[in-house]
């Protein structure tokens, strides 16, 4: 297997889990995603798609170009970058590409990547969290009556992204929930993934009037320099929600 090549601001979005890497590549097959192949320092580029994956053998097969001279340069390259750019960005690197003959024709073969980059766009698309089984964010804050002790705020998530979370809070707002306030030790138990321990910064507070004259607030939080382990948990949970949203959309079609 081969490691992904990345720049500094992509490092936090590397997926290391072999099963997740394989699942992401299988999703590219399922959705017939086009992948840009770049080599020769970006001088040579073409579009391809994944034909199949042999996880046991640790190889990936992709469509080959029609230009023989182009293919010769591709096979001679010692660093080839594969990028899916539309929607969620997927990126990985291979140091060796081989030509093979499959039953349906010629193809190129690469080693199954050991890790890859899965990067949401910077506006961070938000995915709604379950209503029936809500996800709770627990935030320790100083007790109003006894500042030397802590109380735990339990906020219900309404959405989550790679950049932060949205929560719904009933009035009155706790004094600690002020825009710009950083709160440490925040724990979120993401179903089927694990529990995070995060520093969250309050980014925005929106007043919402619901039925029976009840006032609630949507409080948006941003992750503050999460550790790689916490980033991995967030990334995995967002990926689960994304796949559920795609499945729901296809089921409704």
C-alpha positions as CSV (number, residue, x, y, z in Angstrom):
1,X,0.0,0.0,0.0
2,X,1.0,3.6,-0.5
3,X,0.6,6.7,1.5
4,X,-1.2,9.9,0.4
5,X,0.7,13.0,-0.6
6,X,-0.7,16.1,1.1
7,X,0.0,19.7,1.8
8,X,-0.1,21.1,5.3
9,X,-3.7,22.2,5.4
10,X,-4.9,18.8,4.1
11,X,-3.1,16.6,6.7
12,X,-6.0,16.7,9.2
13,X,-8.3,15.1,6.6
14,X,-6.3,12.0,6.0
15,X,-8.3,8.7,6.3
16,X,-6.0,6.0,7.7
17,X,-8.5,3.2,8.4
18,X,-8.0,0.5,5.6
19,X,-11.7,-0.4,5.7
20,X,-12.7,3.2,5.3
21,X,-10.3,3.7,2.4
22,X,-11.7,0.7,0.6
23,X,-15.3,1.9,1.3
24,X,-14.5,5.4,-0.1
25,X,-13.0,3.9,-3.3
26,X,-16.0,1.5,-3.7
27,X,-18.3,4.5,-3.4
28,X,-16.4,6.1,-6.3
29,X,-17.2,3.0,-8.3
30,X,-20.8,3.0,-7.2
31,X,-21.4,6.6,-8.2
32,X,-19.3,6.4,-11.4
33,X,-17.1,9.3,-10.2
34,X,-14.6,10.8,-12.6
35,X,-11.1,11.0,-11.3
36,X,-8.4,13.4,-12.5
37,X,-5.0,11.7,-13.0
38,X,-2.1,14.1,-12.8
39,X,1.6,13.3,-13.3
40,X,4.8,14.8,-14.8
41,X,4.5,17.7,-12.3
42,X,1.0,18.4,-13.6
43,X,2.1,18.7,-17.2
44,X,0.1,15.6,-18.1
45,X,-3.6,15.2,-17.0
46,X,-6.4,12.9,-18.0
47,X,-9.8,11.7,-16.6
48,X,-10.4,8.2,-15.6
49,X,-12.7,6.1,-13.3
50,X,-12.1,3.1,-11.1
51,X,-13.1,-0.2,-12.7
52,X,-12.7,-2.5,-9.7
53,X,-10.9,-3.1,-6.4
54,X,-9.2,-6.3,-5.2
55,X,-8.9,-5.6,-1.5
56,X,-7.3,-9.0,-0.9
57,X,-4.6,-8.5,-3.5
58,X,-4.3,-4.8,-2.5
59,X,-4.8,-3.4,-6.0
60,X,-7.0,-1.0,-7.8
61,X,-7.9,-1.1,-11.5
62,X,-8.7,2.0,-13.5
63,X,-9.5,2.9,-17.1
64,X,-6.5,3.7,-19.3
65,X,-6.1,6.5,-21.7
66,X,-6.3,6.0,-25.5
67,X,-3.1,7.8,-26.4
68,X,-0.2,5.3,-26.4
69,X,2.5,7.9,-26.0
70,X,0.6,9.5,-23.2
71,X,0.3,6.0,-21.5
72,X,4.0,5.5,-21.9
73,X,4.7,8.6,-19.9
74,X,2.1,7.6,-17.3
75,X,3.7,4.2,-16.8
76,X,7.2,5.8,-16.5
77,X,6.1,8.3,-13.9
78,X,7.2,7.7,-10.3
79,X,4.5,9.9,-8.8
80,X,0.9,10.0,-10.0
81,X,-1.8,11.9,-8.2
82,X,-5.4,10.8,-8.3
83,X,-8.1,13.5,-7.4
84,X,-11.9,13.5,-7.4
85,X,-12.6,17.2,-7.3
86,X,-16.4,17.6,-7.5
87,X,-18.3,17.6,-4.2
88,X,-16.2,16.1,-1.5
89,X,-12.5,16.0,-2.6
90,X,-10.8,12.6,-2.6
91,X,-7.0,12.5,-3.2
92,X,-4.3,9.9,-3.1
93,X,-0.9,9.3,-4.7
94,X,0.7,6.3,-6.3
95,X,4.4,5.8,-7.0
96,X,3.9,3.0,-9.5
97,X,1.4,2.4,-12.3
98,X,1.4,-0.8,-14.3
99,X,-0.5,-1.8,-17.5
100,X,-2.7,-4.9,-17.3
101,X,-5.0,-6.8,-19.6
102,X,-8.4,-7.5,-18.0
103,X,-11.2,-9.6,-19.6
104,X,-12.9,-6.3,-20.8
105,X,-9.8,-4.8,-22.1
106,X,-6.7,-2.9,-21.1
107,X,-6.4,-1.1,-17.7
108,X,-3.9,0.4,-15.3
109,X,-3.2,-1.1,-12.0
110,X,-2.1,0.7,-8.8
111,X,-1.5,-0.4,-5.3
112,X,-4.5,0.1,-3.0
113,X,-3.6,3.3,-1.1
114,X,-2.8,2.9,2.6
115,X,-4.5,6.3,3.2
116,X,-6.1,9.1,1.3
117,X,-7.4,12.6,1.8
118,X,-11.1,13.2,2.1
119,X,-11.7,16.9,2.2
120,X,-15.0,18.7,2.5
121,X,-15.2,22.1,0.8
122,X,-14.3,25.1,3.0
123,X,-17.9,26.1,3.6
124,X,-18.3,22.7,5.3
125,X,-21.7,21.2,4.2
126,X,-23.8,20.5,7.3
127,X,-25.5,17.2,7.8
128,X,-28.6,16.9,10.0
129,X,-28.2,14.7,13.0
130,X,-30.9,12.1,14.0
131,X,-34.0,13.4,15.7
132,X,-35.3,10.1,17.1
133,X,-32.0,9.3,18.8
134,X,-30.4,12.8,19.3
135,X,-26.7,13.4,19.6
136,X,-25.8,15.3,22.8
137,X,-22.9,17.6,23.4
138,X,-21.9,17.9,27.1
139,X,-20.1,21.1,28.0
140,X,-18.6,21.7,31.5
141,X,-19.0,25.3,32.6
142,X,-18.6,27.1,36.0
143,X,-21.7,26.7,38.2
144,X,-23.6,30.0,38.3
145,X,-24.2,29.8,42.1
146,X,-20.8,28.3,42.9
147,X,-18.1,29.3,40.3
148,X,-15.6,26.9,41.9
149,X,-17.7,24.0,40.8
150,X,-18.8,22.8,37.4
151,X,-22.1,22.1,35.9
152,X,-22.7,20.2,32.7
153,X,-24.7,21.8,29.8
154,X,-26.3,19.2,27.7
155,X,-27.0,20.6,24.2
156,X,-28.8,18.7,21.5
157,X,-27.1,18.6,18.1
158,X,-29.1,19.6,15.0
159,X,-26.3,19.3,12.5
160,X,-22.6,18.5,12.2
161,X,-19.9,19.3,9.7
162,X,-16.1,19.0,9.4
163,X,-15.9,22.5,10.7
164,X,-18.3,22.6,13.7
165,X,-21.6,21.7,15.1
166,X,-25.1,23.3,15.4
167,X,-27.1,22.9,18.6
168,X,-30.6,23.8,19.8
169,X,-30.8,25.5,23.2
170,X,-33.9,26.4,25.2
171,X,-34.2,29.8,26.7
172,X,-32.7,31.2,28.9
173,X,-29.2,31.0,27.5
174,X,-26.4,30.0,30.0
175,X,-24.1,33.0,30.6
176,X,-21.2,30.9,29.2
177,X,-22.8,30.8,25.8
178,X,-21.4,34.1,24.3
179,X,-20.1,34.5,20.8
180,X,-16.3,34.2,20.8
181,X,-16.2,32.1,24.0
182,X,-14.0,29.0,23.9
183,X,-15.2,26.1,26.0
184,X,-12.9,23.1,26.7
185,X,-13.6,19.5,27.7
186,X,-16.7,19.3,25.4
187,X,-17.7,15.7,24.9
188,X,-19.8,14.4,22.0
189,X,-20.7,10.8,21.7
190,X,-21.0,10.1,18.0
191,X,-23.1,6.9,17.4
192,X,-21.1,4.0,16.0
193,X,-17.9,6.1,16.1
194,X,-16.8,7.2,19.6
195,X,-16.6,10.1,22.0
196,X,-14.7,13.3,21.3
197,X,-13.1,15.6,23.7
198,X,-13.0,19.0,22.1
199,X,-12.5,22.7,22.5
200,X,-15.5,24.5,21.0
201,X,-15.8,28.2,20.2
202,X,-19.3,29.8,20.1
203,X,-19.5,31.3,16.5
204,X,-23.1,32.4,16.3
205,X,-26.4,32.5,18.2
206,X,-29.7,32.8,16.5
207,X,-33.0,33.4,18.3
208,X,-35.8,31.1,17.1
209,X,-39.5,31.5,17.9
210,X,-41.4,28.2,17.8
211,X,-45.0,27.3,18.6
212,X,-46.7,28.3,21.9
213,X,-44.5,31.4,22.1
214,X,-41.5,29.3,23.1
215,X,-38.1,30.8,22.5
216,X,-35.1,28.7,21.5
217,X,-31.7,29.5,20.2
218,X,-29.6,27.8,17.5
219,X,-26.0,28.0,18.8
220,X,-23.2,27.3,16.3
221,X,-19.8,26.1,17.5
222,X,-16.5,25.8,15.7
223,X,-13.9,23.2,16.5
224,X,-10.7,24.8,17.9
225,X,-7.6,22.9,16.8
226,X,-8.9,19.4,17.4
227,X,-6.4,16.6,17.8
228,X,-5.9,14.1,14.9
229,X,-7.8,11.5,16.8
230,X,-10.8,13.8,17.3
231,X,-10.7,14.9,13.7
232,X,-10.8,11.2,12.7
233,X,-13.9,10.7,14.8
234,X,-15.6,13.7,13.3
235,X,-14.6,12.8,9.8
236,X,-16.0,9.3,10.2
237,X,-19.3,10.4,11.6
238,X,-19.8,13.0,8.8
239,X,-19.0,10.3,6.3
240,X,-21.7,8.1,7.9
241,X,-24.3,10.9,7.7
242,X,-23.3,11.7,4.1
243,X,-23.8,8.1,3.1
244,X,-27.2,8.0,4.8
245,X,-28.2,11.2,3.1
246,X,-27.2,9.8,-0.3
247,X,-29.1,6.5,0.4
248,X,-32.2,8.4,1.4
249,X,-32.0,10.6,-1.7
250,X,-31.7,7.6,-3.9
251,X,-34.6,5.9,-2.1
252,X,-36.8,8.9,-2.6
253,X,-36.0,9.1,-6.3
